[in-house]
Amino acid sequence: MKRGIDMKNVKILKGDLVYALSKDNVMFIKDGYLVIKEHIIEGAYKDLPSEYVNEEIEDYTGRIIMPGMIDLHVHASQYSFRGMGMDLELLDWLNTYTFKEESKYNSLDYANKAYEIYVEDLVKSTTTRACIFGTIHKEATLRLMEMLDKTGLKTMVGKVNMDRESPDYYIEHSADDSVKETIEFIKETSRFENTKPIITPRFVPSCTDELMEKLSRVREEHNLSVQSHLSENKKEIEWVKELNRKAHSYGEAYDMFGLFGGDYKAIMAHCVYSDDEELRRMKKNNVYVAHCPDSNVNLASGIAPIRKFLKYGVNVGLGSDVAAGYSISMFKAMVDALQVSKLYWRLVDNSVSPLSINEVFYLATLGGGSFFGNVGTFKKGYEADVIVMDDTSIKCPYDLTLEERLERLIYLSNDDNMVAKYVAGCKVYDALGNVDENRSEEKEIILV
């Protein structure tokens, strides 16, 4: 690469740029240039600024360059049985399939085999950042983080906490035991560069008040975020009311213990049945909703009112929720979000308009990306998470606009259409076999 004095660690990508500035504003730049300095977006341009004309360009002409996608909610430990067990609702599904599978991670040998499959597929997907549930097992969850850290992907991973209302073969014996393991887990994650811990009470029914109180103190002491589940299933909500009679809503059952955002970030998955009081609490506390439409359909949970959330100003991103969702593809999550929003409009409330292509693209990128900070768009100053998509295999007999190509890419592509993936400016995947010279030797790039 030709480099001037001030051009160290500059990357320039040429191609068709697509990125969201807001849920209502998506930018399309045909034959544009994306300039990256170090790991930060310097700018997205129609014409390359003169100071960069002598720099080498990574030429992706004819391909679509967009921000990497964000999976705000996924269970890595469930990846092994995706596409199975879709015949039950949530609570029966957990007891029949999920807890039995997650209990296997008591064996580190099994965890190694299972997590290796998940991590390899995640690298080859369009996801650049993810918030991930492990299991109650400290060592297995640390092993997952070791694998993830080497990929260059940016992730948050939680050792799950659950000390009640769980099967004997998959439960922590006391709040003290659960917290002790969590603290040790957090301390051991300090060696990781790309993956960080997140406090992860499975959901209110599986955590005693004592455990919730102690997890809140651990969260505060270590300045961590929180992830959990909220208002997914009607029977689940009734169960929460029986177990936490002091709380007026499911959200308050977290908030009363200091595990519902505020001066820190929190993600609550699903929120299918969140009422106005719960939405106000989420807005006030800056809680993120992980919308998981595939999961909500497969477990017959219902349809989350995403248009209502956006109107309230609640933060919303998308989640694959494997294995209740059967795919980690965020393109599929976008399509599912579009489709269920149409059903909500047609069957539930015809005054609420369905989501648009631009809106679900925003949810998959900037909407979820903001949980990680300045992530999810090509604005100046944002971290350079980038995917390059080749849509030439999606043939058409006439010329398409870039806007039309994006829509067809969302509906008709899969992650196999990805040519390259960059996280924080570093190439972590390349289907063409071009190795990034800035990538450290011990963290091997994935080549196909």
KOLNUPA-19297 format. One record per residue (C-alpha): x, y, z; residue in three letters. Coordinates in steps of 0.25 Angstrom, whole numbers, always signed. Layout:
// KOLNUPA-19297
<<X Y Z> 'Ala'>,
...
This chain:
// KOLNUPA-19297
<<+0 +0 +0> 'Met'>,
<<+5 +14 -3> 'Lys'>,
<<+5 +22 +9> 'Arg'>,
<<+7 +37 +12> 'Gly'>,
<<+12 +42 +25> 'Ile'>,
<<-2 +43 +31> 'Asp'>,
<<-8 +31 +24> 'Met'>,
<<-3 +20 +33> 'Lys'>,
<<-14 +9 +35> 'Asn'>,
<<-24 +15 +25> 'Val'>,
<<-33 +6 +18> 'Lys'>,
<<-42 +10 +6> 'Ile'>,
<<-53 +1 +1> 'Leu'>,
<<-60 +4 -13> 'Lys'>,
<<-74 -1 -16> 'Gly'>,
<<-88 +2 -14> 'Asp'>,
<<-90 +7 +0> 'Leu'>,
<<-103 +5 +8> 'Val'>,
<<-105 +10 +22> 'Tyr'>,
<<-115 +15 +32> 'Ala'>,
<<-114 +29 +38> 'Leu'>,
<<-127 +27 +45> 'Ser'>,
<<-139 +18 +44> 'Lys'>,
<<-145 +27 +34> 'Asp'>,
<<-133 +30 +26> 'Asn'>,
<<-124 +20 +19> 'Val'>,
<<-113 +25 +10> 'Met'>,
<<-110 +19 -4> 'Phe'>,
<<-97 +23 -11> 'Ile'>,
<<-94 +16 -24> 'Lys'>,
<<-80 +14 -27> 'Asp'>,
<<-76 +20 -14> 'Gly'>,
<<-63 +20 -5> 'Tyr'>,
<<-63 +16 +10> 'Leu'>,
<<-50 +22 +17> 'Val'>,
<<-46 +15 +30> 'Ile'>,
<<-34 +21 +38> 'Lys'>,
<<-29 +11 +49> 'Glu'>,
<<-42 +5 +53> 'His'>,
<<-51 +17 +51> 'Ile'>,
<<-60 +22 +39> 'Ile'>,
<<-54 +34 +34> 'Glu'>,
<<-65 +36 +24> 'Gly'>,
<<-74 +31 +13> 'Ala'>,
<<-72 +38 -1> 'Tyr'>,
<<-78 +38 -15> 'Lys'>,
<<-64 +44 -19> 'Asp'>,
<<-51 +40 -13> 'Leu'>,
<<-45 +52 -5> 'Pro'>,
<<-32 +57 -12> 'Ser'>,
<<-24 +54 +0> 'Glu'>,
<<-27 +39 -2> 'Tyr'>,
<<-25 +38 -18> 'Val'>,
<<-11 +32 -17> 'Asn'>,
<<-15 +21 -6> 'Glu'>,
<<-18 +7 -10> 'Glu'>,
<<-33 +3 -11> 'Ile'>,
<<-39 -10 -8> 'Glu'>,
<<-48 -11 -20> 'Asp'>,
<<-62 -17 -18> 'Tyr'>,
<<-69 -10 -30> 'Thr'>,
<<-82 -16 -33> 'Gly'>,
<<-84 -21 -19> 'Arg'>,
<<-92 -16 -7> 'Ile'>,
<<-84 -10 +5> 'Ile'>,
<<-92 -9 +18> 'Met'>,
<<-90 -8 +33> 'Pro'>,
<<-88 -22 +40> 'Gly'>,
<<-101 -27 +46> 'Met'>,
<<-104 -28 +61> 'Ile'>,
<<-110 -40 +68> 'Asp'>,
<<-115 -35 +81> 'Leu'>,
<<-120 -48 +87> 'His'>,
<<-115 -63 +84> 'Val'>,
<<-113 -75 +92> 'His'>,
<<-100 -81 +87> 'Ala'>,
<<-102 -94 +95> 'Ser'>,
<<-115 -96 +88> 'Gln'>,
<<-109 -96 +74> 'Tyr'>,
<<-107 -111 +74> 'Ser'>,
<<-122 -114 +74> 'Phe'>,
<<-127 -102 +65> 'Arg'>,
<<-138 -107 +55> 'Gly'>,
<<-143 -117 +66> 'Met'>,
<<-153 -117 +76> 'Gly'>,
<<-162 -106 +70> 'Met'>,
<<-175 -114 +75> 'Asp'>,
<<-177 -107 +88> 'Leu'>,
<<-179 -93 +95> 'Glu'>,
<<-168 -87 +103> 'Leu'>,
<<-169 -93 +117> 'Leu'>,
<<-171 -107 +112> 'Asp'>,
<<-160 -105 +101> 'Trp'>,
<<-150 -101 +112> 'Leu'>,
<<-153 -113 +121> 'Asn'>,
<<-154 -123 +109> 'Thr'>,
<<-142 -119 +101> 'Tyr'>,
<<-134 -107 +105> 'Thr'>,
<<-130 -110 +119> 'Phe'>,
<<-126 -124 +116> 'Lys'>,
<<-117 -119 +105> 'Glu'>,
<<-111 -108 +113> 'Glu'>,
<<-108 -118 +124> 'Ser'>,
<<-98 -125 +115> 'Lys'>,
<<-89 -113 +116> 'Tyr'>,
<<-84 -118 +129> 'Asn'>,
<<-75 -126 +120> 'Ser'>,
<<-64 -118 +115> 'Leu'>,
<<-62 -128 +104> 'Asp'>,
<<-76 -126 +99> 'Tyr'>,
<<-75 -111 +100> 'Ala'>,
<<-63 -111 +92> 'Asn'>,
<<-70 -119 +81> 'Lys'>,
<<-83 -111 +81> 'Ala'>,
<<-77 -97 +82> 'Tyr'>,
<<-67 -99 +71> 'Glu'>,
<<-78 -102 +62> 'Ile'>,
<<-86 -89 +66> 'Tyr'>,
<<-73 -80 +66> 'Val'>,
<<-69 -85 +52> 'Glu'>,
<<-83 -82 +46> 'Asp'>,
<<-84 -69 +53> 'Leu'>,
<<-71 -64 +47> 'Val'>,
<<-77 -68 +33> 'Lys'>,
<<-90 -60 +36> 'Ser'>,
<<-93 -46 +34> 'Thr'>,
<<-92 -43 +49> 'Thr'>,
<<-81 -35 +54> 'Thr'>,
<<-86 -33 +68> 'Arg'>,
<<-94 -41 +77> 'Ala'>,
<<-100 -42 +92> 'Cys'>,
<<-99 -57 +95> 'Ile'>,
<<-104 -66 +106> 'Phe'>,
<<-95 -78 +111> 'Gly'>,
<<-100 -87 +121> 'Thr'>,
<<-99 -88 +137> 'Ile'>,
<<-85 -95 +135> 'His'>,
<<-73 -85 +137> 'Lys'>,
<<-63 -93 +130> 'Glu'>,
<<-71 -96 +118> 'Ala'>,
<<-75 -81 +116> 'Thr'>,
<<-61 -77 +117> 'Leu'>,
<<-57 -87 +106> 'Arg'>,
<<-68 -81 +98> 'Leu'>,
<<-61 -67 +100> 'Met'>,
<<-47 -72 +97> 'Glu'>,
<<-52 -77 +83> 'Met'>,
<<-60 -64 +81> 'Leu'>,
<<-48 -55 +85> 'Asp'>,
<<-39 -61 +74> 'Lys'>,
<<-49 -58 +63> 'Thr'>,
<<-48 -43 +64> 'Gly'>,
<<-63 -42 +66> 'Leu'>,
<<-68 -33 +77> 'Lys'>,
<<-77 -40 +87> 'Thr'>,
<<-83 -40 +100> 'Met'>,
<<-85 -53 +107> 'Val'>,
<<-92 -57 +120> 'Gly'>,
<<-91 -69 +130> 'Lys'>,
<<-105 -72 +132> 'Val'>,
<<-111 -70 +146> 'Asn'>,
<<-122 -79 +151> 'Met'>,
<<-125 -84 +165> 'Asp'>,
<<-139 -88 +166> 'Arg'>,
<<-151 -94 +158> 'Glu'>,
<<-141 -102 +150> 'Ser'>,
<<-139 -117 +148> 'Pro'>,
<<-130 -123 +158> 'Asp'>,
<<-120 -127 +147> 'Tyr'>,
<<-119 -112 +143> 'Tyr'>,
<<-119 -103 +154> 'Ile'>,
<<-109 -95 +163> 'Glu'>,
<<-111 -100 +178> 'His'>,
<<-111 -86 +184> 'Ser'>,
<<-111 -71 +181> 'Ala'>,
<<-97 -71 +188> 'Asp'>,
<<-92 -82 +179> 'Asp'>,
<<-97 -75 +167> 'Ser'>,
<<-91 -62 +170> 'Val'>,
<<-78 -68 +174> 'Lys'>,
<<-77 -75 +161> 'Glu'>,
<<-81 -62 +154> 'Thr'>,
<<-70 -53 +161> 'Ile'>,
<<-59 -63 +157> 'Glu'>,
<<-64 -64 +143> 'Phe'>,
<<-64 -49 +142> 'Ile'>,
<<-50 -48 +147> 'Lys'>,
<<-45 -59 +137> 'Glu'>,
<<-50 -51 +125> 'Thr'>,
<<-41 -40 +127> 'Ser'>,
<<-31 -47 +118> 'Arg'>,
<<-40 -45 +106> 'Phe'>,
<<-39 -34 +96> 'Glu'>,
<<-51 -35 +88> 'Asn'>,
<<-62 -42 +97> 'Thr'>,
<<-67 -37 +110> 'Lys'>,
<<-76 -42 +121> 'Pro'>,
<<-90 -38 +123> 'Ile'>,
<<-99 -41 +135> 'Ile'>,
<<-109 -52 +131> 'Thr'>,
<<-120 -56 +140> 'Pro'>,
<<-128 -65 +131> 'Arg'>,
<<-141 -59 +135> 'Phe'>,
<<-149 -56 +147> 'Val'>,
<<-155 -69 +150> 'Pro'>,
<<-142 -76 +150> 'Ser'>,
<<-135 -66 +160> 'Cys'>,
<<-138 -64 +175> 'Thr'>,
<<-139 -50 +180> 'Asp'>,
<<-127 -52 +188> 'Glu'>,
<<-119 -56 +175> 'Leu'>,
<<-125 -44 +168> 'Met'>,
<<-121 -34 +179> 'Glu'>,
<<-106 -40 +179> 'Lys'>,
<<-105 -40 +164> 'Leu'>,
<<-109 -25 +164> 'Ser'>,
<<-97 -23 +174> 'Arg'>,
<<-88 -31 +165> 'Val'>,
<<-92 -23 +153> 'Arg'>,
<<-90 -10 +160> 'Glu'>,
<<-76 -14 +165> 'Glu'>,
<<-71 -18 +151> 'His'>,
<<-79 -8 +143> 'Asn'>,
<<-86 -18 +134> 'Leu'>,
<<-98 -18 +125> 'Ser'>,
<<-110 -28 +127> 'Val'>,
<<-117 -37 +118> 'Gln'>,
<<-130 -45 +121> 'Ser'>,
<<-144 -49 +116> 'His'>,
<<-157 -41 +117> 'Leu'>,
<<-171 -43 +115> 'Ser'>,
<<-170 -54 +105> 'Glu'>,
<<-181 -63 +108> 'Asn'>,
<<-194 -61 +115> 'Lys'>,
<<-192 -73 +124> 'Lys'>,
<<-178 -68 +127> 'Glu'>,
<<-184 -54 +131> 'Ile'>,
<<-194 -61 +141> 'Glu'>,
<<-183 -69 +147> 'Trp'>,
<<-175 -56 +150> 'Val'>,
<<-187 -50 +156> 'Lys'>,
<<-189 -62 +166> 'Glu'>,
<<-174 -62 +169> 'Leu'>,
<<-172 -47 +171> 'Asn'>,
<<-185 -41 +177> 'Arg'>,
<<-178 -28 +180> 'Lys'>,
<<-176 -25 +165> 'Ala'>,
<<-187 -19 +157> 'His'>,
<<-181 -23 +144> 'Ser'>,
<<-170 -33 +139> 'Tyr'>,
<<-161 -21 +136> 'Gly'>,
<<-162 -16 +151> 'Glu'>,
<<-158 -30 +155> 'Ala'>,
<<-145 -27 +149> 'Tyr'>,
<<-145 -12 +153> 'Asp'>,
<<-147 -14 +168> 'Met'>,
<<-134 -21 +169> 'Phe'>,
<<-126 -11 +160> 'Gly'>,
<<-125 -20 +148> 'Leu'>,
<<-133 -12 +138> 'Phe'>,
<<-124 -2 +132> 'Gly'>,
<<-123 +13 +136> 'Gly'>,
<<-109 +17 +137> 'Asp'>,
<<-104 +5 +130> 'Tyr'>,
<<-109 -3 +118> 'Lys'>,
<<-119 -15 +118> 'Ala'>,
<<-125 -23 +108> 'Ile'>,
<<-138 -30 +109> 'Met'>,
<<-142 -40 +99> 'Ala'>,
<<-156 -42 +93> 'His'>,
<<-165 -32 +100> 'Cys'>,
<<-177 -38 +93> 'Val'>,
<<-187 -34 +104> 'Tyr'>,
<<-181 -22 +110> 'Ser'>,
<<-192 -12 +113> 'Asp'>,
<<-191 +3 +114> 'Asp'>,
<<-186 +4 +128> 'Glu'>,
<<-174 -6 +124> 'Glu'>,
<<-171 +2 +112> 'Leu'>,
<<-170 +15 +120> 'Arg'>,
<<-161 +8 +129> 'Arg'>,
<<-152 +3 +118> 'Met'>,
<<-152 +17 +112> 'Lys'>,
<<-148 +23 +125> 'Lys'>,
<<-137 +13 +128> 'Asn'>,
<<-132 +13 +113> 'Asn'>,
<<-134 -2 +112> 'Val'>,
<<-132 -9 +99> 'Tyr'>,
<<-142 -18 +93> 'Val'>,
<<-137 -30 +85> 'Ala'>,
<<-148 -33 +75> 'His'>,
<<-148 -48 +72> 'Cys'>,
<<-159 -51 +62> 'Pro'>,
<<-154 -65 +58> 'Asp'>,
<<-154 -70 +72> 'Ser'>,
<<-168 -63 +75> 'Asn'>,
<<-174 -70 +63> 'Val'>,
<<-168 -84 +66> 'Asn'>,
<<-172 -84 +81> 'Leu'>,
<<-185 -78 +78> 'Ala'>,
<<-182 -67 +87> 'Ser'>,
<<-189 -56 +79> 'Gly'>,
<<-185 -43 +71> 'Ile'>,
<<-177 -32 +78> 'Ala'>,
<<-183 -18 +75> 'Pro'>,
<<-170 -12 +69> 'Ile'>,
<<-177 +0 +63> 'Arg'>,
<<-182 +4 +77> 'Lys'>,
<<-168 +2 +83> 'Phe'>,
<<-162 +11 +72> 'Leu'>,
<<-173 +21 +75> 'Lys'>,
<<-170 +21 +90> 'Tyr'>,
<<-155 +24 +86> 'Gly'>,
<<-151 +10 +92> 'Val'>,
<<-137 +5 +87> 'Asn'>,
<<-140 -7 +78> 'Val'>,
<<-131 -17 +71> 'Gly'>,
<<-132 -31 +65> 'Leu'>,
<<-129 -44 +71> 'Gly'>,
<<-128 -58 +65> 'Ser'>,
<<-131 -65 +78> 'Asp'>,
<<-125 -79 +74> 'Val'>,
<<-130 -89 +76> 'Ala'>,
<<-145 -84 +78> 'Ala'>,
<<-141 -77 +65> 'Gly'>,
<<-135 -87 +56> 'Tyr'>,
<<-125 -78 +48> 'Ser'>,
<<-114 -68 +52> 'Ile'>,
<<-116 -61 +39> 'Ser'>,
<<-119 -46 +42> 'Met'>,
<<-125 -45 +28> 'Phe'>,
<<-135 -56 +32> 'Lys'>,
<<-138 -48 +45> 'Ala'>,
<<-141 -35 +36> 'Met'>,
<<-150 -43 +27> 'Val'>,
<<-157 -49 +39> 'Asp'>,
<<-159 -35 +46> 'Ala'>,
<<-165 -30 +33> 'Leu'>,
<<-175 -42 +32> 'Gln'>,
<<-180 -42 +46> 'Val'>,
<<-181 -27 +46> 'Ser'>,
<<-191 -29 +34> 'Lys'>,
<<-199 -39 +42> 'Leu'>,
<<-199 -30 +54> 'Tyr'>,
<<-205 -19 +45> 'Trp'>,
<<-215 -29 +39> 'Arg'>,
<<-219 -37 +50> 'Leu'>,
<<-217 -29 +63> 'Val'>,
<<-217 -14 +61> 'Asp'>,
<<-220 -8 +47> 'Asn'>,
<<-216 +6 +51> 'Ser'>,
<<-202 +1 +53> 'Val'>,
<<-194 +1 +40> 'Ser'>,
<<-185 -10 +36> 'Pro'>,
<<-170 -8 +37> 'Leu'>,
<<-162 -4 +24> 'Ser'>,
<<-150 -9 +18> 'Ile'>,
<<-142 +3 +23> 'Asn'>,
<<-147 +1 +37> 'Glu'>,
<<-143 -14 +38> 'Val'>,
<<-129 -11 +32> 'Phe'>,
<<-128 +0 +43> 'Tyr'>,
<<-132 -10 +54> 'Leu'>,
<<-121 -20 +49> 'Ala'>,
<<-110 -10 +48> 'Thr'>,
<<-111 +4 +55> 'Leu'>,
<<-123 +0 +64> 'Gly'>,
<<-115 -11 +71> 'Gly'>,
<<-102 -6 +69> 'Gly'>,
<<-104 +6 +78> 'Ser'>,
<<-104 -4 +90> 'Phe'>,
<<-89 -6 +87> 'Phe'>,
<<-86 +9 +85> 'Gly'>,
<<-83 +16 +72> 'Asn'>,
<<-86 +4 +64> 'Val'>,
<<-95 +1 +52> 'Gly'>,
<<-94 +12 +42> 'Thr'>,
<<-84 +19 +33> 'Phe'>,
<<-84 +32 +40> 'Lys'>,
<<-71 +39 +43> 'Lys'>,
<<-66 +34 +56> 'Gly'>,
<<-73 +21 +57> 'Tyr'>,
<<-65 +8 +58> 'Glu'>,
<<-63 +1 +45> 'Ala'>,
<<-72 -11 +45> 'Asp'>,
<<-74 -15 +30> 'Val'>,
<<-79 -26 +22> 'Ile'>,
<<-78 -27 +7> 'Val'>,
<<-89 -35 -1> 'Met'>,
<<-89 -40 -15> 'Asp'>,
<<-103 -40 -20> 'Asp'>,
<<-99 -44 -35> 'Thr'>,
<<-105 -58 -32> 'Ser'>,
<<-119 -52 -30> 'Ile'>,
<<-121 -50 -45> 'Lys'>,
<<-131 -41 -51> 'Cys'>,
<<-134 -38 -66> 'Pro'>,
<<-134 -23 -64> 'Tyr'>,
<<-126 -13 -57> 'Asp'>,
<<-129 -10 -42> 'Leu'>,
<<-127 +2 -34> 'Thr'>,
<<-118 +1 -21> 'Leu'>,
<<-131 +2 -13> 'Glu'>,
<<-137 -10 -20> 'Glu'>,
<<-124 -18 -19> 'Arg'>,
<<-124 -16 -4> 'Leu'>,
<<-139 -21 -3> 'Glu'>,
<<-136 -33 -11> 'Arg'>,
<<-123 -36 -3> 'Leu'>,
<<-131 -36 +9> 'Ile'>,
<<-142 -46 +4> 'Tyr'>,
<<-134 -54 -5> 'Leu'>,
<<-119 -55 +0> 'Ser'>,
<<-113 -63 +11> 'Asn'>,
<<-100 -62 +18> 'Asp'>,
<<-93 -69 +7> 'Asp'>,
<<-94 -56 -2> 'Asn'>,
<<-84 -50 +8> 'Met'>,
<<-70 -47 +1> 'Val'>,
<<-63 -40 +13> 'Ala'>,
<<-65 -36 +27> 'Lys'>,
<<-58 -25 +36> 'Tyr'>,
<<-60 -23 +51> 'Val'>,
<<-54 -10 +56> 'Ala'>,
<<-46 -8 +43> 'Gly'>,
<<-40 -22 +43> 'Cys'>,
<<-44 -32 +33> 'Lys'>,
<<-48 -45 +40> 'Val'>,
<<-54 -53 +28> 'Tyr'>,
<<-51 -53 +14> 'Asp'>,
<<-57 -62 +4> 'Ala'>,
<<-46 -58 -7> 'Leu'>,
<<-34 -62 +2> 'Gly'>,
<<-28 -48 +4> 'Asn'>,
<<-22 -48 +18> 'Val'>,
<<-22 -35 +25> 'Asp'>,
<<-8 -30 +28> 'Glu'>,
<<-12 -23 +41> 'Asn'>,
<<-18 -36 +47> 'Arg'>,
<<-9 -42 +58> 'Ser'>,
<<-3 -55 +55> 'Glu'>,
<<-9 -63 +67> 'Glu'>,
<<-23 -59 +62> 'Lys'>,
<<-25 -66 +49> 'Glu'>,
<<-34 -60 +38> 'Ile'>,
<<-45 -69 +33> 'Ile'>,
<<-43 -73 +19> 'Leu'>,
<<-52 -80 +10> 'Val'>,
